[in-house]
Amino acid sequence: MKSLNEFLNEGKKTWKDLPTDTKKWTYDMATGDEWAEARAEFNKKKPVRWSMKKYKEWIKSAAQQGGANNAYDVARNIDPKLLKWVKQNVVSGDETPLERIQWDIEMYA
């Protein structure tokens, strides 16, 4: 017989269920509500140091995995550290970081 904790946590997604290479995440893993806690824990355990090269790789990978059709949702559900990095390094003029990310994903589609 299962303990109460085992029963309550059965089927729950954890950060260990996510591939260590974020490029291999599916659209559901990157944006799904059931993966939200796992993504937050993953980002605490394995923080990413963003650079322009990593940003472009992430944008291309998001666009290739069907993110271009849902670019707004992908941009809305990104890591807050990436959002801050985009605001400091990529955004110019009147655009917001979310708009810049959305437009970059659509551009690579």
N, CA, C and O atoms as CSV, one atom per row, in Angstrom:
chain,resi,resn,atom,element,x,y,z
A,1,MET,N,N,0.832,-1.170,0.000
A,1,MET,CA,C,0.000,0.000,0.000
A,1,MET,C,C,0.887,1.247,0.000
A,1,MET,O,O,1.930,1.279,0.652
A,2,LYS,N,N,0.462,2.257,-0.730
A,2,LYS,CA,C,1.235,3.490,-0.847
A,2,LYS,C,C,1.011,4.383,0.354
A,2,LYS,O,O,-0.057,4.390,0.965
A,3,SER,N,N,2.070,5.151,0.680
A,3,SER,CA,C,1.907,6.132,1.753
A,3,SER,C,C,1.122,7.328,1.199
A,3,SER,O,O,0.940,7.456,-0.012
A,4,LEU,N,N,0.675,8.178,2.081
A,4,LEU,CA,C,-0.112,9.350,1.675
A,4,LEU,C,C,0.712,10.271,0.778
A,4,LEU,O,O,0.196,10.769,-0.222
A,5,ASN,N,N,1.988,10.508,1.118
A,5,ASN,CA,C,2.845,11.374,0.297
A,5,ASN,C,C,3.044,10.789,-1.095
A,5,ASN,O,O,3.008,11.515,-2.088
A,6,GLU,N,N,3.253,9.483,-1.169
A,6,GLU,CA,C,3.410,8.851,-2.483
A,6,GLU,C,C,2.138,9.001,-3.301
A,6,GLU,O,O,2.192,9.262,-4.503
A,7,PHE,N,N,1.006,8.838,-2.656
A,7,PHE,CA,C,-0.268,8.962,-3.347
A,7,PHE,C,C,-0.488,10.391,-3.851
A,7,PHE,O,O,-0.928,10.583,-4.985
A,8,LEU,N,N,-0.186,11.400,-3.017
A,8,LEU,CA,C,-0.394,12.795,-3.396
A,8,LEU,C,C,0.566,13.253,-4.489
A,8,LEU,O,O,0.207,14.089,-5.318
A,9,ASN,N,N,1.781,12.713,-4.495
A,9,ASN,CA,C,2.786,13.134,-5.471
A,9,ASN,C,C,2.817,12.261,-6.718
A,9,ASN,O,O,3.645,12.478,-7.603
A,10,GLU,N,N,1.933,11.288,-6.799
A,10,GLU,CA,C,1.897,10.391,-7.942
A,10,GLU,C,C,1.540,11.180,-9.211
A,10,GLU,O,O,0.532,11.886,-9.244
A,11,GLY,N,N,2.354,11.057,-10.229
A,11,GLY,CA,C,2.104,11.742,-11.485
A,11,GLY,C,C,2.541,13.195,-11.504
A,11,GLY,O,O,2.401,13.870,-12.524
A,12,LYS,N,N,3.066,13.682,-10.400
A,12,LYS,CA,C,3.502,15.075,-10.323
A,12,LYS,C,C,4.841,15.217,-11.051
A,12,LYS,O,O,5.738,14.389,-10.891
A,13,LYS,N,N,4.960,16.278,-11.850
A,13,LYS,CA,C,6.180,16.519,-12.609
A,13,LYS,C,C,7.225,17.168,-11.701
A,13,LYS,O,O,6.907,18.073,-10.929
A,14,THR,N,N,8.473,16.703,-11.798
A,14,THR,CA,C,9.559,17.297,-11.021
A,14,THR,C,C,10.639,17.796,-11.973
A,14,THR,O,O,10.622,17.478,-13.162
A,15,TRP,N,N,11.572,18.575,-11.449
A,15,TRP,CA,C,12.638,19.117,-12.285
A,15,TRP,C,C,13.517,18.019,-12.857
A,15,TRP,O,O,14.149,18.212,-13.896
A,16,LYS,N,N,13.566,16.874,-12.198
A,16,LYS,CA,C,14.376,15.749,-12.703
A,16,LYS,C,C,13.754,15.105,-13.936
A,16,LYS,O,O,14.440,14.399,-14.675
A,17,ASP,N,N,12.460,15.339,-14.167
A,17,ASP,CA,C,11.784,14.802,-15.348
A,17,ASP,C,C,12.111,15.601,-16.608
A,17,ASP,O,O,11.883,15.117,-17.717
A,18,LEU,N,N,12.644,16.823,-16.454
A,18,LEU,CA,C,12.969,17.667,-17.599
A,18,LEU,C,C,14.348,17.315,-18.140
A,18,LEU,O,O,15.264,17.063,-17.357
A,19,PRO,N,N,14.517,17.293,-19.463
A,19,PRO,CA,C,15.859,17.076,-20.025
A,19,PRO,C,C,16.795,18.204,-19.584
A,19,PRO,O,O,16.365,19.353,-19.478
A,20,THR,N,N,18.066,17.890,-19.328
A,20,THR,CA,C,18.996,18.923,-18.879
A,20,THR,C,C,19.272,19.943,-19.981
A,20,THR,O,O,19.579,21.098,-19.687
A,21,ASP,N,N,19.167,19.538,-21.229
A,21,ASP,CA,C,19.323,20.468,-22.346
A,21,ASP,C,C,17.950,21.059,-22.655
A,21,ASP,O,O,17.052,20.349,-23.106
A,22,THR,N,N,17.792,22.351,-22.414
A,22,THR,CA,C,16.486,22.981,-22.587
A,22,THR,C,C,16.032,22.976,-24.048
A,22,THR,O,O,14.846,23.163,-24.322
A,23,LYS,N,N,16.946,22.768,-24.979
A,23,LYS,CA,C,16.562,22.694,-26.395
A,23,LYS,C,C,15.722,21.450,-26.684
A,23,LYS,O,O,15.000,21.396,-27.680
A,24,LYS,N,N,15.822,20.462,-25.813
A,24,LYS,CA,C,15.086,19.209,-26.004
A,24,LYS,C,C,13.718,19.214,-25.317
A,24,LYS,O,O,12.999,18.216,-25.353
A,25,TRP,N,N,13.365,20.334,-24.695
A,25,TRP,CA,C,12.049,20.429,-24.063
A,25,TRP,C,C,10.980,20.531,-25.128
A,25,TRP,O,O,11.174,21.181,-26.155
A,26,THR,N,N,9.859,19.892,-24.884
A,26,THR,CA,C,8.724,20.018,-25.790
A,26,THR,C,C,8.010,21.334,-25.498
A,26,THR,O,O,8.320,22.019,-24.524
A,27,TYR,N,N,7.061,21.674,-26.348
A,27,TYR,CA,C,6.286,22.902,-26.142
A,27,TYR,C,C,5.550,22.843,-24.808
A,27,TYR,O,O,5.487,23.840,-24.089
A,28,ASP,N,N,4.991,21.673,-24.472
A,28,ASP,CA,C,4.277,21.521,-23.199
A,28,ASP,C,C,5.208,21.704,-22.000
A,28,ASP,O,O,4.827,22.304,-20.995
A,29,MET,N,N,6.425,21.183,-22.116
A,29,MET,CA,C,7.380,21.340,-21.020
A,29,MET,C,C,7.750,22.812,-20.825
A,29,MET,O,O,7.926,23.266,-19.694
A,30,ALA,N,N,7.866,23.545,-21.914
A,30,ALA,CA,C,8.286,24.941,-21.838
A,30,ALA,C,C,7.168,25.886,-21.424
A,30,ALA,O,O,7.439,26.946,-20.860
A,31,THR,N,N,5.902,25.519,-21.694
A,31,THR,CA,C,4.817,26.466,-21.429
A,31,THR,C,C,3.674,25.903,-20.588
A,31,THR,O,O,2.869,26.674,-20.065
A,32,GLY,N,N,3.580,24.595,-20.444
A,32,GLY,CA,C,2.432,23.979,-19.770
A,32,GLY,C,C,2.355,24.274,-18.282
A,32,GLY,O,O,3.373,24.360,-17.595
A,33,ASP,N,N,1.138,24.427,-17.803
A,33,ASP,CA,C,0.913,24.707,-16.384
A,33,ASP,C,C,1.357,23.554,-15.489
A,33,ASP,O,O,1.838,23.785,-14.380
A,34,GLU,N,N,1.200,22.315,-15.959
A,34,GLU,CA,C,1.581,21.178,-15.126
A,34,GLU,C,C,3.097,21.087,-14.945
A,34,GLU,O,O,3.573,20.396,-14.044
A,35,TRP,N,N,3.853,21.780,-15.792
A,35,TRP,CA,C,5.311,21.793,-15.702
A,35,TRP,C,C,5.835,23.052,-15.004
A,35,TRP,O,O,7.048,23.189,-14.847
A,36,ALA,N,N,4.969,23.967,-14.583
A,36,ALA,CA,C,5.409,25.257,-14.032
A,36,ALA,C,C,6.313,25.085,-12.806
A,36,ALA,O,O,7.369,25.711,-12.720
A,37,GLU,N,N,5.900,24.242,-11.867
A,37,GLU,CA,C,6.715,24.027,-10.667
A,37,GLU,C,C,8.044,23.365,-11.024
A,37,GLU,O,O,9.083,23.713,-10.464
A,38,ALA,N,N,8.010,22.422,-11.945
A,38,ALA,CA,C,9.236,21.732,-12.357
A,38,ALA,C,C,10.198,22.716,-13.030
A,38,ALA,O,O,11.402,22.667,-12.783
A,39,ARG,N,N,9.668,23.622,-13.891
A,39,ARG,CA,C,10.526,24.629,-14.542
A,39,ARG,C,C,11.155,25.565,-13.517
A,39,ARG,O,O,12.337,25.894,-13.617
A,40,ALA,N,N,10.373,25.991,-12.535
A,40,ALA,CA,C,10.897,26.896,-11.505
A,40,ALA,C,C,12.008,26.223,-10.704
A,40,ALA,O,O,13.041,26.833,-10.427
A,41,GLU,N,N,11.792,24.982,-10.342
A,41,GLU,CA,C,12.811,24.234,-9.589
A,41,GLU,C,C,14.049,23.994,-10.451
A,41,GLU,O,O,15.173,24.096,-9.961
A,42,PHE,N,N,13.850,23.676,-11.732
A,42,PHE,CA,C,14.959,23.455,-12.657
A,42,PHE,C,C,15.806,24.724,-12.770
A,42,PHE,O,O,17.035,24.656,-12.755
A,43,ASN,N,N,15.149,25.879,-12.883
A,43,ASN,CA,C,15.878,27.139,-13.021
A,43,ASN,C,C,16.670,27.485,-11.760
A,43,ASN,O,O,17.695,28.162,-11.840
A,44,LYS,N,N,16.203,27.027,-10.600
A,44,LYS,CA,C,16.965,27.237,-9.366
A,44,LYS,C,C,18.175,26.311,-9.318
A,44,LYS,O,O,19.256,26.714,-8.889
A,45,LYS,N,N,17.989,25.072,-9.760
A,45,LYS,CA,C,19.062,24.078,-9.679
A,45,LYS,C,C,20.115,24.278,-10.765
A,45,LYS,O,O,21.305,24.071,-10.527
A,46,LYS,N,N,19.674,24.683,-11.962
A,46,LYS,CA,C,20.582,24.813,-13.098
A,46,LYS,C,C,20.378,26.175,-13.777
A,46,LYS,O,O,19.766,26.253,-14.842
A,47,PRO,N,N,20.893,27.245,-13.160
A,47,PRO,CA,C,20.699,28.571,-13.756
A,47,PRO,C,C,21.481,28.724,-15.060
A,47,PRO,O,O,22.537,28.117,-15.237
A,48,VAL,N,N,20.956,29.530,-15.954
A,48,VAL,CA,C,21.577,29.772,-17.247
A,48,VAL,C,C,22.179,31.173,-17.248
A,48,VAL,O,O,21.534,32.128,-16.814
A,49,ARG,N,N,23.404,31.296,-17.731
A,49,ARG,CA,C,24.011,32.609,-17.924
A,49,ARG,C,C,23.774,32.981,-19.375
A,49,ARG,O,O,24.348,32.372,-20.278
A,50,TRP,N,N,22.937,33.973,-19.602
A,50,TRP,CA,C,22.523,34.325,-20.948
A,50,TRP,C,C,23.574,35.159,-21.663
A,50,TRP,O,O,24.246,35.997,-21.062
A,51,SER,N,N,23.699,34.906,-22.965
A,51,SER,CA,C,24.547,35.689,-23.860
A,51,SER,C,C,23.775,35.824,-25.166
A,51,SER,O,O,22.746,35.173,-25.348
A,52,MET,N,N,24.257,36.654,-26.067
A,52,MET,CA,C,23.563,36.827,-27.346
A,52,MET,C,C,23.535,35.509,-28.116
A,52,MET,O,O,22.542,35.190,-28.771
A,53,LYS,N,N,24.615,34.750,-28.038
A,53,LYS,CA,C,24.667,33.464,-28.736
A,53,LYS,C,C,23.613,32.500,-28.186
A,53,LYS,O,O,22.886,31.872,-28.955
A,54,LYS,N,N,23.529,32.383,-26.857
A,54,LYS,CA,C,22.525,31.499,-26.252
A,54,LYS,C,C,21.112,31.984,-26.538
A,54,LYS,O,O,20.206,31.182,-26.763
A,55,TYR,N,N,20.927,33.310,-26.530
A,55,TYR,CA,C,19.602,33.873,-26.822
A,55,TYR,C,C,19.173,33.503,-28.231
A,55,TYR,O,O,18.038,33.071,-28.435
A,56,LYS,N,N,20.059,33.664,-29.211
A,56,LYS,CA,C,19.704,33.333,-30.596
A,56,LYS,C,C,19.445,31.835,-30.758
A,56,LYS,O,O,18.532,31.439,-31.483
A,57,GLU,N,N,20.236,31.006,-30.092
A,57,GLU,CA,C,19.998,29.555,-30.142
A,57,GLU,C,C,18.629,29.222,-29.556
A,57,GLU,O,O,17.892,28.407,-30.111
A,58,TRP,N,N,18.291,29.859,-28.428
A,58,TRP,CA,C,17.002,29.597,-27.789
A,58,TRP,C,C,15.859,30.050,-28.683
A,58,TRP,O,O,14.856,29.347,-28.806
A,59,ILE,N,N,15.998,31.224,-29.315
A,59,ILE,CA,C,14.965,31.739,-30.210
A,59,ILE,C,C,14.759,30.791,-31.384
A,59,ILE,O,O,13.622,30.464,-31.725
A,60,LYS,N,N,15.857,30.343,-32.007
A,60,LYS,CA,C,15.749,29.421,-33.146
A,60,LYS,C,C,15.094,28.112,-32.728
A,60,LYS,O,O,14.248,27.580,-33.446
A,61,SER,N,N,15.481,27.599,-31.579
A,61,SER,CA,C,14.905,26.340,-31.114
A,61,SER,C,C,13.425,26.495,-30.792
A,61,SER,O,O,12.632,25.601,-31.088
A,62,ALA,N,N,13.042,27.618,-30.191
A,62,ALA,CA,C,11.629,27.860,-29.889
A,62,ALA,C,C,10.817,27.985,-31.171
A,62,ALA,O,O,9.689,27.496,-31.235
A,63,ALA,N,N,11.370,28.629,-32.189
A,63,ALA,CA,C,10.663,28.797,-33.459
A,63,ALA,C,C,10.516,27.457,-34.186
A,63,ALA,O,O,9.480,27.201,-34.798
A,64,GLN,N,N,11.533,26.608,-34.126
A,64,GLN,CA,C,11.496,25.330,-34.834
A,64,GLN,C,C,10.547,24.332,-34.182
A,64,GLN,O,O,10.027,23.447,-34.861
A,65,GLN,N,N,10.317,24.455,-32.900
A,65,GLN,CA,C,9.472,23.491,-32.194
A,65,GLN,C,C,8.019,23.929,-32.154
A,65,GLN,O,O,7.281,23.542,-31.247
A,66,GLY,N,N,7.600,24.724,-33.115
A,66,GLY,CA,C,6.210,25.135,-33.191
A,66,GLY,C,C,5.897,26.370,-32.370
A,66,GLY,O,O,4.735,26.761,-32.252
A,67,GLY,N,N,6.919,26.988,-31.802
A,67,GLY,CA,C,6.695,28.171,-30.993
A,67,GLY,C,C,6.279,29.379,-31.805
A,67,GLY,O,O,5.692,30.315,-31.264
A,68,ALA,N,N,6.574,29.373,-33.104
A,68,ALA,CA,C,6.219,30.518,-33.941
A,68,ALA,C,C,4.704,30.675,-34.018
A,68,ALA,O,O,4.202,31.795,-34.122
A,69,ASN,N,N,3.984,29.581,-33.969
A,69,ASN,CA,C,2.520,29.643,-33.995
A,69,ASN,C,C,1.965,30.197,-32.686
A,69,ASN,O,O,0.857,30.732,-32.652
A,70,ASN,N,N,2.735,30.067,-31.617
A,70,ASN,CA,C,2.311,30.514,-30.295
A,70,ASN,C,C,3.383,31.407,-29.671
A,70,ASN,O,O,3.685,31.286,-28.484
A,71,ALA,N,N,3.953,32.297,-30.471
A,71,ALA,CA,C,5.098,33.098,-30.024
A,71,ALA,C,C,4.767,33.929,-28.786
A,71,ALA,O,O,5.614,34.093,-27.908
A,72,TYR,N,N,3.558,34.447,-28.708
A,72,TYR,CA,C,3.189,35.249,-27.539
A,72,TYR,C,C,3.196,34.398,-26.272
A,72,TYR,O,O,3.701,34.835,-25.238
A,73,ASP,N,N,2.639,33.182,-26.343
A,73,ASP,CA,C,2.608,32.301,-25.172
A,73,ASP,C,C,4.015,31.891,-24.747
A,73,ASP,O,O,4.321,31.836,-23.556
A,74,VAL,N,N,4.866,31.604,-25.732
A,74,VAL,CA,C,6.238,31.227,-25.409
A,74,VAL,C,C,6.939,32.384,-24.716
A,74,VAL,O,O,7.613,32.184,-23.705
A,75,ALA,N,N,6.789,33.589,-25.246
A,75,ALA,CA,C,7.427,34.770,-24.649
A,75,ALA,C,C,6.888,35.035,-23.245
A,75,ALA,O,O,7.641,35.428,-22.354
A,76,ARG,N,N,5.609,34.826,-23.051
A,76,ARG,CA,C,4.975,35.100,-21.755
A,76,ARG,C,C,5.426,34.119,-20.682
A,76,ARG,O,O,5.399,34.451,-19.497
A,77,ASN,N,N,5.839,32.922,-21.071
A,77,ASN,CA,C,6.188,31.881,-20.103
A,77,ASN,C,C,7.687,31.643,-19.967
A,77,ASN,O,O,8.099,30.572,-19.522
A,78,ILE,N,N,8.507,32.613,-20.339
A,78,ILE,CA,C,9.945,32.395,-20.267
A,78,ILE,C,C,10.490,32.639,-18.872
A,78,ILE,O,O,9.807,33.163,-17.991
A,79,ASP,N,N,11.724,32.247,-18.702
A,79,ASP,CA,C,12.455,32.436,-17.461
A,79,ASP,C,C,12.595,33.936,-17.169
A,79,ASP,O,O,13.008,34.687,-18.053
A,80,PRO,N,N,12.265,34.389,-15.965
A,80,PRO,CA,C,12.389,35.814,-15.636
A,80,PRO,C,C,13.803,36.360,-15.827
A,80,PRO,O,O,13.981,37.539,-16.134
A,81,LYS,N,N,14.820,35.489,-15.643
A,81,LYS,CA,C,16.204,35.937,-15.858
A,81,LYS,C,C,16.444,36.267,-17.321
A,81,LYS,O,O,17.158,37.221,-17.631
A,82,LEU,N,N,15.856,35.490,-18.227
A,82,LEU,CA,C,15.985,35.784,-19.649
A,82,LEU,C,C,15.266,37.082,-19.981
A,82,LEU,O,O,15.770,37.890,-20.762
A,83,LEU,N,N,14.108,37.285,-19.403
A,83,LEU,CA,C,13.354,38.513,-19.635
A,83,LEU,C,C,14.167,39.733,-19.198
A,83,LEU,O,O,14.205,40.744,-19.901
A,84,LYS,N,N,14.809,39.636,-18.050
A,84,LYS,CA,C,15.645,40.731,-17.557
A,84,LYS,C,C,16.839,40.953,-18.485
A,84,LYS,O,O,17.186,42.094,-18.790
A,85,TRP,N,N,17.468,39.863,-18.936
A,85,TRP,CA,C,18.612,39.974,-19.833
A,85,TRP,C,C,18.215,40.631,-21.152
A,85,TRP,O,O,18.942,41.484,-21.662
A,86,VAL,N,N,17.069,40.241,-21.705
A,86,VAL,CA,C,16.583,40.828,-22.955
A,86,VAL,C,C,16.334,42.318,-22.764
A,86,VAL,O,O,16.663,43.122,-23.637
A,87,LYS,N,N,15.756,42.685,-21.632
A,87,LYS,CA,C,15.474,44.096,-21.359
A,87,LYS,C,C,16.763,44.912,-21.325
A,87,LYS,O,O,16.784,46.050,-21.794
A,88,GLN,N,N,17.828,44.351,-20.781
A,88,GLN,CA,C,19.092,45.063,-20.654
A,88,GLN,C,C,19.920,45.055,-21.935
A,88,GLN,O,O,20.661,46.005,-22.189
A,89,ASN,N,N,19.810,43.996,-22.756
A,89,ASN,CA,C,20.749,43.825,-23.859
A,89,ASN,C,C,20.163,43.852,-25.266
A,89,ASN,O,O,20.905,44.084,-26.221
A,90,VAL,N,N,18.877,43.628,-25.428
A,90,VAL,CA,C,18.313,43.476,-26.766
A,90,VAL,C,C,17.297,44.566,-27.110
A,90,VAL,O,O,17.269,45.044,-28.244
A,91,VAL,N,N,16.480,44.957,-26.165
A,91,VAL,CA,C,15.372,45.883,-26.419
A,91,VAL,C,C,15.902,47.257,-26.797
A,91,VAL,O,O,16.850,47.766,-26.200
A,92,SER,N,N,15.266,47.842,-27.806
A,92,SER,CA,C,15.610,49.216,-28.182
A,92,SER,C,C,14.323,49.984,-28.463
A,92,SER,O,O,13.347,49.414,-28.951
A,93,GLY,N,N,14.326,51.263,-28.159
A,93,GLY,CA,C,13.163,52.092,-28.455
A,93,GLY,C,C,11.999,51.833,-27.524
A,93,GLY,O,O,12.173,51.623,-26.323
A,94,ASP,N,N,10.799,51.852,-28.103
A,94,ASP,CA,C,9.565,51.746,-27.319
A,94,ASP,C,C,9.085,50.312,-27.102
A,94,ASP,O,O,8.074,50.104,-26.431
A,95,GLU,N,N,9.780,49.322,-27.652
A,95,GLU,CA,C,9.318,47.936,-27.535
A,95,GLU,C,C,9.552,47.391,-26.130
A,95,GLU,O,O,10.447,47.837,-25.412
A,96,THR,N,N,8.726,46.417,-25.757
A,96,THR,CA,C,8.898,45.746,-24.469
A,96,THR,C,C,9.701,44.467,-24.702
A,96,THR,O,O,9.786,43.997,-25.837
A,97,PRO,N,N,10.289,43.900,-23.655
A,97,PRO,CA,C,11.032,42.645,-23.830
A,97,PRO,C,C,10.158,41.518,-24.392
A,97,PRO,O,O,10.620,40.725,-25.213
A,98,LEU,N,N,8.890,41.446,-23.951
A,98,LEU,CA,C,7.999,40.399,-24.462
A,98,LEU,C,C,7.758,40.561,-25.961
A,98,LEU,O,O,7.742,39.577,-26.700
A,99,GLU,N,N,7.572,41.794,-26.406
A,99,GLU,CA,C,7.380,42.037,-27.848
A,99,GLU,C,C,8.626,41.646,-28.622
A,99,GLU,O,O,8.525,41.017,-29.675
A,100,ARG,N,N,9.810,42.011,-28.113
A,100,ARG,CA,C,11.057,41.691,-28.805
A,100,ARG,C,C,11.218,40.181,-28.956
A,100,ARG,O,O,11.579,39.696,-30.028
A,101,ILE,N,N,10.950,39.439,-27.883
A,101,ILE,CA,C,11.071,37.982,-27.927
A,101,ILE,C,C,10.055,37.397,-28.907
A,101,ILE,O,O,10.392,36.534,-29.718
A,102,GLN,N,N,8.819,37.869,-28.828
A,102,GLN,CA,C,7.777,37.380,-29.741
A,102,GLN,C,C,8.175,37.632,-31.189
A,102,GLN,O,O,8.068,36.731,-32.021
A,103,TRP,N,N,8.630,38.835,-31.503
A,103,TRP,CA,C,9.007,39.164,-32.875
A,103,TRP,C,C,10.208,38.361,-33.346
A,103,TRP,O,O,10.268,37.959,-34.508
A,104,ASP,N,N,11.175,38.122,-32.447
A,104,ASP,CA,C,12.346,37.327,-32.818
A,104,ASP,C,C,11.943,35.876,-33.127
A,104,ASP,O,O,12.446,35.277,-34.078
A,105,ILE,N,N,11.044,35.327,-32.327
A,105,ILE,CA,C,10.583,33.953,-32.592
A,105,ILE,C,C,9.863,33.890,-33.932
A,105,ILE,O,O,10.091,32.969,-34.716
A,106,GLU,N,N,9.001,34.857,-34.200
A,106,GLU,CA,C,8.265,34.882,-35.472
A,106,GLU,C,C,9.209,35.077,-36.650
A,106,GLU,O,O,8.964,34.548,-37.734
A,107,MET,N,N,10.293,35.838,-36.447
A,107,MET,CA,C,11.251,36.085,-37.516
A,107,MET,C,C,11.962,34.788,-37.939
A,107,MET,O,O,12.229,34.592,-39.125
A,108,TYR,N,N,12.264,33.921,-36.995
A,108,TYR,CA,C,12.980,32.674,-37.311
A,108,TYR,C,C,12.052,31.551,-37.779
A,108,TYR,O,O,12.523,30.458,-38.093
A,109,ALA,N,N,10.767,31.799,-37.828
A,109,ALA,CA,C,9.829,30.752,-38.230
A,109,ALA,C,C,9.912,30.471,-39.722
A,109,ALA,O,O,9.188,29.615,-40.231
